[in-house]
Amino acid sequence: MAEIKDPENTILMELKDGQVVIELLPDVAPQHVERMKRLARDGAYDNVAFHRVIDGFMAQTGDVQHANMEQDYNPGRAGTGGSQYPDLPAEFSKLPHDRGTLGAARSQNPNSANSQFFINFSDNHFLNGQYTVYGRVIEGMDHVDAITRGEPPASPDRMISVKVAADA
């Protein structure tokens, strides 16, 4: 198991193949980190589908409004919703979108991130300075690599559970 240095800023995501450990970066993007922890603690990310998974690029999830596969799942709308909380302002940094980093998904408006995020399968430096980076996978990237591909996938994978390590 990965060494968890800061349980309050570490996410434990359970996928079909095992656990993914994500180190959050509160010094880089404090508002995005707080939002992810709040939604994890609300249980909002549990059973949410990976609705957009592009080989060699990224796996996107986090639509807590339309992509909960246990309640009101709507594959046609998955990727269009957010949470009951207000959108977040961009927190761009010099951190690159490297393999395993978490980026905040958003619309064309840079200040529209809410609950959705993506995990980069590879170094996607063309995203640098355009999407907020607020975490990185420190263990379990092989489980992320195994997520079913598609836009949307015919049988999408889901985040079975998402918890803040301090609460686990």
C-alpha positions in Angstrom: 0.0 0.0 0.0 1.2 3.5 -0.8 2.4 5.6 2.1 -0.3 8.0 2.9 1.4 11.2 4.3 -1.7 13.3 4.7 -5.0 11.2 5.2 -7.1 14.4 5.3 -5.9 15.1 1.7 -5.9 11.6 0.3 -8.8 10.0 -1.6 -9.4 6.2 -1.6 -11.4 5.3 -4.8 -12.6 1.7 -5.1 -12.9 0.5 -8.7 -13.9 -3.0 -10.0 -10.2 -4.1 -10.1 -9.1 -2.6 -6.8 -8.3 0.6 -4.9 -6.8 3.8 -6.4 -5.1 6.1 -3.9 -5.1 9.8 -4.9 -3.0 12.4 -3.2 -4.8 15.8 -3.3 -2.9 19.0 -3.7 -4.4 21.6 -1.4 -1.4 24.0 -1.8 -2.1 24.1 -5.5 -5.9 24.1 -5.8 -7.5 24.5 -2.4 -11.1 25.0 -3.6 -11.0 22.0 -5.9 -9.6 19.8 -3.1 -12.2 20.9 -0.7 -15.0 20.2 -3.2 -13.7 16.7 -3.9 -13.5 15.9 -0.2 -17.0 17.4 0.4 -18.6 15.3 -2.4 -16.7 12.2 -1.2 -18.0 12.8 2.4 -21.5 13.3 1.0 -21.2 9.9 -0.7 -22.0 11.7 -4.0 -19.3 10.0 -6.0 -20.3 6.5 -5.0 -21.6 4.5 -8.1 -20.9 7.3 -10.5 -20.0 6.1 -14.0 -16.9 6.8 -16.0 -18.9 8.4 -18.9 -16.0 9.4 -21.2 -12.9 7.2 -21.5 -10.6 7.9 -24.4 -7.7 5.5 -24.9 -4.3 7.2 -24.5 -5.9 10.3 -23.2 -8.1 10.2 -20.0 -11.0 8.7 -18.0 -13.7 11.2 -17.1 -16.2 10.8 -14.2 -17.9 12.7 -11.4 -21.2 13.7 -12.9 -23.1 13.2 -9.6 -26.3 14.5 -11.1 -26.8 12.2 -14.1 -24.2 9.4 -13.9 -25.0 7.6 -10.6 -25.6 4.0 -11.8 -27.7 3.2 -8.8 -30.1 6.1 -9.0 -31.5 7.9 -12.0 -28.6 6.9 -14.3 -29.0 8.7 -17.6 -26.3 7.7 -20.1 -27.6 10.3 -22.6 -27.1 13.1 -20.1 -24.0 11.7 -18.3 -21.3 14.4 -18.5 -23.7 17.3 -18.5 -24.4 17.6 -14.8 -22.7 18.7 -11.6 -23.5 18.9 -7.9 -25.8 21.1 -5.8 -22.8 23.3 -5.0 -21.7 26.4 -7.0 -19.2 26.2 -9.8 -15.5 26.7 -8.9 -13.2 29.4 -10.1 -10.2 28.1 -12.1 -7.1 27.4 -10.0 -4.5 27.1 -12.8 -0.9 26.3 -11.8 2.4 25.4 -13.4 1.8 21.7 -12.6 1.7 19.7 -15.8 -1.0 17.3 -16.8 1.2 14.2 -16.5 0.1 10.6 -16.4 -2.0 9.9 -13.3 -2.8 13.6 -12.5 -6.4 14.6 -11.8 -7.8 17.5 -13.8 -11.1 19.4 -13.2 -13.5 18.9 -16.1 -15.4 22.0 -17.1 -17.3 23.6 -20.0 -15.8 26.3 -22.3 -16.0 28.7 -19.3 -12.7 28.3 -17.3 -14.7 29.0 -14.0 -17.3 26.2 -14.6 -15.7 23.2 -12.8 -18.0 21.6 -10.3 -17.9 17.9 -9.6 -16.5 16.2 -12.7 -12.9 15.3 -13.1 -10.6 13.2 -15.2 -7.5 11.1 -14.7 -4.9 11.4 -17.4 -3.8 8.1 -19.0 -0.7 9.8 -20.4 1.2 13.1 -20.3 -1.3 15.5 -21.8 0.7 18.7 -21.7 -1.5 20.4 -24.3 -4.0 20.8 -21.3 -1.5 22.7 -19.2 -2.7 26.0 -18.0 -6.2 25.3 -19.3 -7.6 22.9 -16.7 -7.0 22.8 -13.0 -4.7 20.0 -11.7 -5.6 19.2 -8.1 -4.4 15.6 -7.4 -2.3 12.7 -8.6 -2.7 8.9 -8.4 0.0 7.5 -6.1 -1.2 3.9 -6.2 -3.5 1.8 -8.4 -2.9 3.5 -11.8 -3.1 -0.1 -13.3 -6.8 -0.1 -12.1 -7.4 3.2 -13.9 -5.8 1.8 -17.0 -8.3 -1.0 -16.9 -11.4 1.3 -17.1 -13.7 0.4 -20.0 -13.2 2.8 -23.0 -15.9 4.7 -24.8 -17.8 8.0 -25.2 -19.9 6.7 -23.5 -18.8 3.2 -22.9 -21.4 0.5 -23.8 -21.0 -0.9 -20.2 -19.4 1.8 -18.2 -17.2 1.2 -15.2 -18.0 3.2 -12.0 -16.4 4.5 -8.9 -17.8 1.9 -6.5 -16.9 4.1 -3.5 -14.9 7.3 -2.9 -13.7 8.2 0.6 -11.3 10.6 2.3 -8.6 8.4 3.8 -9.0 10.2 7.2 -12.6 8.9 7.3 -11.8 5.3 6.2 
